[in-house]
């Protein structure tokens, strides 16, 4: 994406889609490294390639999900692409805000704790 090889990215995702036909395909996008135009472009690529999910991050980048990214994804992915927000979701309020912004799934190891009213990292 950063080098502008959009067709190569599309071809690669299509190839993975073909190999895993009948299985769920989730494309992880490190949104923290992309500008807005690249994020919009990857939404179209993920949609065209037939992926089931677009995910905001692996959790190993410099930042995780933002509400702005979820809202942008919601506006630019096709109707068959679901959104997974991951990284930086630390409170129940965060979890609810990401769902309200358009996330279909939340990636956090603390979901049960968050839903019970605690904060991530509290045990």
Secondary structure by P-SEA (a helix, b strand, c coil): ccccaaaaaaaaaaaaaaaaccbbbbbbbccccccaaaaaaaaaaaaaacccccccccccccccccaaaaaaaaacccccbbbbbbcccccaaaaaaaaaacccccccccaaaaaaccccccc
